[in-house]
Amino acid sequence: MPRLPVEQPICEPVQLPPGALVRALHVRQGRDAVRSQPFVHFHDVHELVLFVRAAGHFETSERRFALAPRCIAYAPSMCEHNFILCGGKREWVLVQFEAHAGAALAARPGLQRLRRPFCVRAEAPLFAHLMNLAAWLCELDPADPLAHPLLETLLRASVGAQEIAGEPRPGSVLALERLRPAVARLRQDPARAPSARRAAALCALSPAYFSRRFKQQFGMSWSEYVRTHRLHLASRLLLESALPIARIAADLGFATPSHFGEQFRHSFGLSPRTYRQYGVSRTRLEPRPDAKPQ
């Protein structure tokens, strides 16, 4: 069978296994990988991404950073951010860790940098050491007691790399905060997402102003954001669970499995079944076989 492009969004939502501190995944995508679509999001976990091969941008509510090999992007828990990756070959290690543990680490001497998002670029020798630590994390069971000291070592080494200044982004942090109640409600129950009118009411805004402000801040309408959120969550469930495709469609609020399939194919270029097959077998390095599925 021909090789097909599979995009696994670096995106919300994220749920760690019970008792787990950290999850680490090593992702490789081939030359046919398509450009990722912009999607401003936030999630409960802290997130560190080590880019082995990539071009594009990492965006926070305040700054935009150009990505290159050996770049490391970090977003603390509940911080709005966005990854826009160019098409073609790319590779990264994604490390996500529990919110309370991350807050405790950020309070320790030398790790205060973890209280805010940042982007750094490591010299080749340091990056090689970081990748060795990350590879070890990928091999561990998420609840292994070794995960915590490995994570702290990885974070301490990462914050010591050269920071990238980035460029200021237009827009307002306060404007994003004003829209957060609607996005939070969607995250709580994606199958029963509020209508645009109800979302506006949650934010104490008029429907017209909410729609205008939301598109300005997020780059898409509320209905487009709801659909994209559901599809990104579906992409995770397809790769990281054994749930039947029809169950995933129903749980996320799609009218029928066929409607879900049409929307998924339009967004990712593949049917959900093909995405699952190629995503697991061709583009992702799996944790060790005895690790619990997420």
N, C-alpha and C positions, 0 to 999 in steps of 0.2 A: 504494500500500500504506500502511496506517496506521503511524504512528510507534510504535515499541515501546521499552520501557525496556531499557537495557543497562547492567549494572553491570560495570565493570572493577575488580576489587579492587586496592587498593594493598597488595600482599602479596607474600610469597615464592613461589617461588624466583626468583632473578634471575641471569642469566648475561650478562655483557657480551660483545660481539663480540671476537674475537681482536685484540689490539693497541689496543683502545678504552679510553679513560680514563673516559668519561662517556656516559650516555644521558639524553636529556631528552625528555619527552612532554608535550604540552598536551592535556588531557582536558576535554571538555565533555559534560555529560549533561542531558537535558531534564526537564521537569516530572514526567514519569512514572517517573523513576528511583526505585527502591525503596530502603528503608533498608538499609544494608550490615549484614551479620551480623558479630558480634564474632568475631575470630580472632587470638589471640595468636601472633606469629610472629617470626622473626629471619632474617637473611640475611647473605651475605658483604659486600655493598656497603654504603657509607654512603648515607643517603637524606635528601633535603631536599624538602619539599613546600610549595609556595606556593599557598595557598587564595585564589582570586579570589572564589568564592561557595561557601559551605558552612556547615553547622551540624552539630554533633555533638561528638565528643570524640576526642582523641588520648591514648592511655594508654601509659605505660612501666611497668616493674616497680615503680616507687616512687611515681609521681604520675599524676594525671588532669587534662587540660587541656581547657577548653571552647574549641571552634573557632568562629570568626566570619570574615567577609571580612577579608583582609589578614593573616591568621594564617600563620605559617611554622613548620612542625614539622620537627624534625631527630632522626634516630636514627643513631648510629654503627654500624659493622659489628658484627654478632653481638649486638646489644642487643635484648632482647625488647620488642615494642611492638604496638600495636593501634589501628586506626582504626575508629570507629563513626560513620558519616555518616547524617544524617537524609535522608529521601526528598525528592524534588523537584529543582528545578534546582540544579546544582552544577558547579563548574569549578575545576580546579587544574593546576599545572605540577609534574610529578614529575621530580626530578633525582637520579639514582643514579650514584655514582662509585666507582671501584675502591678496594679496602680499603687497599692499601699506599700509594697516592697520598694517600688521605684521612688516614692516620696521619702521613705526612710533613707534610701541610698543618697538622694539629693541633699539630705541634711548633713551628710558626713563631710569632714574637711576634704577639700580637693574635688568634690563632686557637685558643688553648688551650680555648676554650669547646666546640670540636668534639669534645673527648674524652668528653663526656657528652651524653645526650639533652636537648633543650630545646624550648620553644615560645615564640615571640615574636610581637608584633603591630606591624607597621610603620605609620608615618604614611603618608597617601596619597601625598605626593610621593616618599618613599623607595620605596614599593611600586611605583610606576610605573616607577622606574628599575630595580628588581629584575626586573620583568616584561620590560623591554626586553632586559636581559641574558639572561634565560631564553629569550626568543623567539629570540635569536641562537644560543644553544646548541641549540635545537630544530632550527634550520635547518642546523647543521653536520653533516658526516659525523662519526660518533663518534670516528674516529681522527685528525681534523684537529688539527694542532699548536696552533691557536688555542683549542682546547677548554680547555687547562690554565689559561692566564691569565684566560679568561672565567670559568671555574669559581671560581678563587681570588677574583676581584673580587666575584662573586655571594656567596660565603661571607663575605667580609669585610664586605660591606654588610649581610648578614643578621644576623650576630652583633652588629651595632651597634644593632639594633632593641630596643624595650622588652620585657624578658622578662616572661612570664606566670608567676605563682607556681604556679598549679595547686593541686590538693588531694592530700594524702597518700592512697595506696591501701592497703587492707588486704592482708595477705599478706607473704611474705618473699622477698627476693631469693635467699636460700640455698635456699628450697624450689624455686624455679624452676631454680636451678643443679642441684639434685639430680635433676630430671626431664630435664635437657638431653640426656643420652646417648640416651634413647629418641627424642627429636625429631631429634637429629642423625642417627641411623641411618635414620629415615624420609626425611630430606632427601637422604641419600646414594643411596638406592635406593627411590623411592616405589612401584615396581611390586612389590617384595618386602618390604613393610612387616612388621616383626615383630608377632607376636600380642601381646595384652595381657600374657600370661604371660612371653613372651620380653622384652618391653619392660620389665617389672618387674625381670627378672633383670639387664638392662643397667644399671639404676639401683640395683642391689643392694638392692631392696625386695621385700617380699612382694607377691603379686598383689593381695590385698585392700587393703593400704595404698597401693600404687601407684595403683589405680583410684580410691580415695577422694581421695588427694592430687591426682591429675591433674585430676579434675573440679573440685575446689575451686580450683585455680590457673588452669585454662584454660577453665572454664565449659562443658566438654563431655567426654564419655567419650573414651577412647583411640580406639575404632573410629570415632566421629564425627569426631574430629580427623584421622584418616588419610583418611577420605572427603573432608573439607573441603579438606585439603591437596592431594589429587589433583585435585579439581575446580577449585581456584584455579590450579593449575599448568596444567590443561587450558584454562582461560579465557585465560591468557597465550599458550599455543601456538596457540589458535584465531585470536587477533588478530595475533600477531607471527610466525607461520610459515605456510608453505603445506603443511604436513604433512596428509595425508588424515585425516579424522576417525577412521576405523577404526584407523589407525596410532597416533594419539594415545591412543585407548582402550586398545590393546594395550600400548603403552609405559608406561602408567601403572597397569597391573595390573587393569583392569576385565575382568570375565569375558567379556563380549561387547560389540560396539558398541551393541546395543540396550539393554543394562543401563547402559552409560555414558550413553546418551541419556536414559533415564528419570531417572537420578540428576542429570544436568545440568539437565534441565527442572525437576525438583523444587527445585533450589537457585536457579536463575537465572530461571525462568519462561519460558524459551525453549529450543528445540532447539539443539544445537551448531551446526548449519548456519545457522539464522536468527541466532543470536548472532554468528557470524562475519560474516555479510552486513551486519547492522545496526551491529555494532561498528566495522567498518572504514569503512563509508560514511557513517554518521550521527553517531557520537558521539566520534570521535577525530580530532584534527588530525595528519595524518601528517608524518613528517620529509620532507625534500625527496626527489624521486623517485629520485635516484641513490644515496641512502643504502643501505647493505647491510642486508638483513633480519636480524632477530635470532631 
